[in-house]
């Protein structure tokens, strides 16, 4: 197998405390998804097939447990799946998706990988800049594939975090119920959630491609365009790291490749 890395509805507490929730209630028309690629691949910056041949690449960074490499795949299992209050001198623990980081700096990029939902409710790819202090934890943007175990449906989500839900002032406002409506207005156009119409199945490999160029992000699933967003924060010039998240148990990743990119047009 070749390398890849990945990105719940069950339950919402299983997400990270700072993980993006579904879009605010304000009505929003979904943007049209470009039929053609928005990015042109350049230099191949990274690849991993998780076969364990040779020394492990030191650009991998453990962020939130638990990820392991076994049987030729990268497997994420959310072990911080509930909030635990502080007690007996121990600090509180907040529920958080499992996260694995990859230190590959980019501006514009194409990332391709295979993912498999073996119980996971969400797998995502996030682009961060840890040195940027204008938003929470340097979160810039992310693309998610979500699975609803109740009706077996999938949805695709793209989020501008830098100028959206992770921007410092908005992030703080979200803690104040009285500012819910104000927050909803500020988040308009910063996130888009699309139903995935083609037939996908949990337990089977799905090929994801996420293109990021300028202010635009586009996602395809098994070659079909499923999500798109154009928003100012996506254009952040320095994305120093990719982070792959898994909510629930288990999510597998394989055949990961990252290219530098330029606009297709």
C-alpha positions in Angstrom: 0.0 0.0 0.0 1.1 3.5 -0.4 1.0 6.3 2.1 -1.8 8.5 3.1 -3.2 10.3 6.0 -6.6 11.4 7.1 -8.9 13.6 8.2 -18.6 13.0 13.9 -21.4 13.1 14.4 -21.3 10.5 17.1 -21.0 12.0 19.5 -20.3 15.7 19.1 -18.3 15.5 22.3 -15.9 13.3 20.5 -14.6 16.3 18.5 -11.8 18.5 19.8 -12.9 21.4 21.9 -11.7 23.7 19.2 -12.8 21.6 16.3 -15.2 23.2 13.9 -18.9 22.4 14.4 -21.5 22.4 11.7 -22.2 25.8 10.1 -24.1 28.4 12.1 -27.9 28.5 11.6 -27.9 31.6 9.3 -29.0 30.6 5.8 -26.2 30.3 3.3 -26.1 29.4 -0.4 -23.5 26.8 -1.2 -20.9 27.9 -3.7 -20.7 26.2 -7.1 -18.0 23.5 -7.2 -15.6 23.9 -10.1 -15.8 20.9 -12.4 -12.1 21.1 -13.3 -9.0 21.1 -11.0 -8.1 24.5 -9.6 -4.4 23.5 -9.0 -1.5 22.4 -11.1 0.9 20.0 -9.4 4.5 21.0 -9.1 7.3 19.4 -7.1 6.4 16.3 -5.1 7.2 17.3 -1.5 6.3 14.2 0.4 5.0 10.7 0.1 4.5 7.8 2.5 3.0 4.3 1.9 3.3 3.3 5.6 5.0 0.0 4.6 7.7 0.6 7.3 10.6 0.3 4.9 13.6 2.2 6.2 13.7 4.8 9.0 10.5 6.6 9.9 10.4 10.1 8.4 11.2 12.6 11.1 8.7 15.1 9.7 5.9 13.2 11.3 4.8 14.8 14.6 2.6 13.3 17.3 0.0 15.8 18.3 -3.0 14.1 20.0 -3.1 10.3 20.7 -3.5 7.9 19.2 -2.0 7.1 15.8 -0.1 3.9 14.9 1.3 2.4 11.8 0.4 -1.3 11.3 -0.3 -3.6 8.3 0.8 -1.0 5.9 -1.6 1.8 6.9 -1.7 4.7 9.3 -4.5 4.2 11.8 -6.1 6.9 14.0 -8.1 6.0 17.1 -9.7 8.7 19.2 -8.8 7.9 22.8 -9.6 11.3 24.3 -13.3 10.7 23.7 -14.8 12.4 26.7 -14.3 15.4 29.0 -12.8 14.5 32.3 -12.9 17.1 35.1 -9.9 18.0 37.1 -9.5 15.9 40.2 -6.9 14.7 42.7 -4.4 17.2 41.5 -4.7 16.1 37.9 -5.7 18.7 35.2 -8.9 18.4 33.3 -8.9 16.5 30.0 -11.0 17.8 27.1 -12.3 15.4 24.4 -10.3 15.7 21.2 -10.0 13.9 17.9 -6.7 12.0 17.4 -4.3 14.2 15.5 -1.0 13.4 13.6 1.1 16.2 12.2 3.4 16.5 9.2 6.0 19.2 9.0 5.9 20.0 5.3 5.8 23.8 4.6 3.6 24.9 1.7 1.8 27.9 0.4 -0.4 26.3 -2.3 -0.6 22.5 -2.5 -2.3 19.3 -3.7 -2.6 16.5 -1.2 -3.8 13.1 -2.2 -4.5 10.1 0.1 -6.8 7.1 0.7 -9.0 6.9 3.7 -11.1 4.2 5.2 -13.8 4.6 7.8 -13.6 1.6 10.1 -15.9 3.1 12.8 -14.7 6.7 12.5 -17.2 9.5 12.1 -14.7 12.1 10.7 -11.4 12.2 9.0 -9.8 15.5 8.1 -6.8 17.4 6.7 -5.9 20.7 8.3 -3.3 23.2 7.2 -1.7 25.2 10.1 0.9 27.9 10.8 2.0 27.5 14.3 3.9 30.9 14.2 0.8 32.8 13.3 -0.8 34.3 16.4 -3.9 35.9 14.9 -6.0 32.7 15.3 -6.3 29.9 17.8 -3.3 27.5 17.6 -2.4 28.7 14.1 -5.3 26.9 12.5 -5.6 28.2 8.9 -8.0 26.0 7.0 -9.3 22.4 6.8 -11.1 19.9 4.7 -13.2 17.2 6.3 -15.1 14.0 5.2 -17.8 13.1 7.7 -19.8 9.9 8.1 -23.2 9.6 9.7 -23.7 6.1 11.0 -27.4 6.5 11.4 -28.2 6.9 7.7 -24.8 5.8 6.3 -24.4 9.2 4.5 -21.2 11.2 3.9 -20.7 14.9 3.8 -17.7 17.1 2.8 -16.8 20.2 4.6 -14.3 23.0 3.9 -13.5 25.7 6.5 -11.6 28.9 6.5 -10.4 28.9 10.1 -8.0 31.8 10.0 -10.7 34.4 9.2 -13.5 32.3 10.6 -14.1 30.1 13.7 -10.5 30.2 14.9 -9.9 33.9 14.5 -9.0 35.0 18.1 -11.9 37.4 18.6 -14.5 35.0 17.1 -13.0 32.1 19.1 -13.5 34.0 22.3 -17.0 35.2 21.3 -18.2 31.6 20.9 -17.9 31.1 24.6 -20.6 33.8 25.2 -24.2 32.5 24.4 -25.4 36.1 24.1 -23.1 36.6 21.1 -24.4 33.5 19.2 -26.2 35.6 16.5 -23.2 37.9 16.0 -20.9 35.0 15.6 -23.2 33.4 13.0 -23.0 36.6 11.0 -19.2 36.7 11.2 -19.0 33.1 10.0 -21.1 33.5 6.9 -19.1 32.4 3.9 -16.3 30.9 6.0 -17.5 27.3 5.9 -19.4 25.2 3.4 -20.9 21.7 4.0 -21.9 19.6 1.1 -23.8 16.3 1.0 -21.7 13.7 -0.9 -24.1 12.3 -3.5 -22.1 9.4 -4.9 -22.3 6.0 -3.2 -19.5 5.6 -0.6 -19.2 2.9 2.0 -17.6 2.6 5.4 -15.0 -0.1 5.5 -13.8 0.6 1.9 -11.0 2.8 0.7 -11.9 6.3 -0.6 -9.4 8.5 -2.5 -9.4 12.1 -1.3 -7.7 15.0 -3.1 -7.6 18.4 -1.5 -6.3 21.3 -3.6 -5.4 24.7 -2.0 -4.5 27.7 -4.2 -4.8 31.3 -3.2 -8.2 31.8 -1.5 -9.6 28.6 -2.8 -9.9 25.0 -1.6 -11.5 22.1 -3.5 -12.0 18.5 -2.6 -12.7 15.5 -4.7 -13.7 12.0 -3.6 -12.9 9.1 -5.9 -12.3 11.6 -8.7 -15.7 13.5 -8.2 -15.7 17.1 -7.1 -17.6 17.3 -3.8 -16.7 20.5 -2.0 -15.3 24.0 -2.7 -14.8 27.3 -0.8 -13.2 30.6 -1.6 -12.4 32.7 1.5 -9.7 35.1 2.4 -8.0 33.1 5.2 -7.2 30.2 2.9 -4.7 32.4 1.1 -2.4 32.6 4.2 1.1 32.6 2.7 2.7 30.1 5.1 1.2 26.7 5.9 3.9 25.1 7.9 2.2 21.9 8.8 -0.5 19.4 7.7 -2.5 17.8 10.5 -4.6 14.7 10.0 -7.5 14.1 12.4 -9.7 11.1 13.2 -12.9 11.4 15.4 -14.2 8.0 16.6 -12.7 4.6 16.1 -11.1 3.7 13.7 -9.9 5.8 10.7 -7.2 4.5 8.4 -5.0 6.4 5.9 -2.7 5.2 3.2 -0.8 6.3 0.1 -0.2 9.9 1.1 1.3 12.4 -1.4 1.8 16.1 -1.1 2.8 18.3 -4.1 3.6 22.0 -4.3 1.0 23.7 -6.6 0.2 26.7 -8.7 -3.1 27.9 -10.0 -4.4 25.8 -12.9 -5.4 28.8 -14.9 
